[in-house]
Amino acid sequence: MHKQKNSPIRVGIAGVGTVGTAVVNILNDASSAFRQQLDTPIEVSQVVVRNLETQRDCDLNGVTIGTDVMALSSAEDVDVVIELIGDVNISLSLVKQCLLNGKPVITANKALLALHGDELFALSKEKKLPILFEAAVGGGIPIIKVMRESLQGNRVDCIAGIINGTCNYLLTRMANEGAKYEDVLLDAQNLGYAEADPTFDVEGIDAAHKLSLLARLAFHQSIEFEKIQHFGLADVQIEDFIIAKKMGYAIKPMSVCKRTDDKIEGYVFPALVSNSLLLANVNGVTNAVQVCANRVGEINCVGPGAGGDATGSAVVADLVEVVYAMQEDSLPSVYFPDLGDSHNQAQMIAFEDTEHAYYFRFRVEDKPGMIKQFASVLEGLNISIEAINQDEPKEGEKVASIALITNKVQEKKIQKALKDILSLPGYVDEDWSLIRVFNRD
C-alpha cells in the first residue's frame, strides 16, 4: 500500500478506552508536528466503541463513530487499523481480516499475540503487511524496537525484567509499609492499578504473555505461551520482606527467559533480587527490562509500564513507523519475517529441570539441633546453604523463624527437600515460604 506525501493517512481505532483516548489526544495535539515531520497529515477517520452514549475525554469531532468492529477491516476511508479492544476472539477476527484486506495493524493486545502469534505473524509475512505491537509490552518503554532493531548482530542470551506494574506496585507497598497482600490489592483496585478481577496480573499470566513476545524477538523462534511457567504473589508474606532486606535482597515480580545450550527456559515468579542490581530498585508501577547479549553486554530499559499516555505513546510511535513505510512503499520492510515460522518451535526446558537458588523460611521449635536437621536434609540432596538468618522467638513464644538461601539446584530437587523438611519433627505450622532467587547467569 503506497501513499503519496501530502496524502492523508486515515486511521481507524477499535476501542476508545484509556489507551484509545490517549492515542486520539496525542494525534490531535501533535497534528501540526506530524504534518511537518511526515509531509502528510494523520487523521482519525473512524472509531469503534462498545457504547455510543459513553462520554470520552477526547475530541472526536468529524470522526465516524460506530459499534461494528469488523467494519474497520473493509472501510475505504481507513488505511491503518489500531486494535485496542482487548477481547482476544474479536481481536483475532479483526486483525486477520485487516491483513487479508491489505491494512497494516497496530495492537496493544499481548494475549492475542501470545496465544495466536504463529497464525497472525505467518499471515503478516504472507501478505507482507506489518503487525506492530510496541504497546503490548512495557507500556511506554521502547523495548520492542530495541529488541527488533538495536540488537541486530547480537546473540541474546537472557531477558529478565519487571513487566507487570500491578504486581510491582503490590510488592513495593508490602515491602515499604509492611501491609498485607489483601489490603494493598484492594487499594490497587481502588486506584485503578488492578482490575476488579486481578487474576491475569497477580497470577503472572499477563507477564507470561509479554515474556513470550520478548522471547520470540530474542531467540527468533516460536515460543509457546503454555510452556512458560507462572506463579502468583499471594504466598509472599510480610515476614519475607523483612528477612530478605536483612539478607540484602528485595522481592520483585520477575519474568525471565534465557538460552541454556540450544534450549530455552521461561518463567514468571516473585523472586529475591540482590539490592546491588538495578531491578531491585525499580518500584511502584514502573517496569524494567534487562537484556544480556554477547556484543553489548547488559542493557536496561526502565520506564512507565502502563497508563494511557505511556501506552498511547507507544501506539503512536508504531503508527509513525507505518506512515513512513507507506510513503516509501516499503511496508514489507516493517513486518517481522522470522516470527511467523510455526515450524521453528523453541525446545523448552521443563520447569522442574530449571535451576535456581532458593530462599526457605520456616517456623520451628526453639531447641538445639533444628538447623542441623535442615542441613542434613539438604546435604543428603547435595544442596549447600549460601546464607542463613535465625530470629529469636518473640517474647512469650517458643518458636523461632529460620530462613536460608541455597546454592543453585534443580527445581525438582528443591521440591523434594521441601517435602522432607516439612516432615521433620519440630516443624511448627503452615507458616513457611519458598521463594526463588533471581540469578543473571
Summary of the structure (lengths in Angstrom):
residues: 441
radius of gyration: 24.4
end to end distance: 45.1
largest distance: 82.5
contacts: 1512
relative contact order: 0.13
helix: 40%
strand: 25%
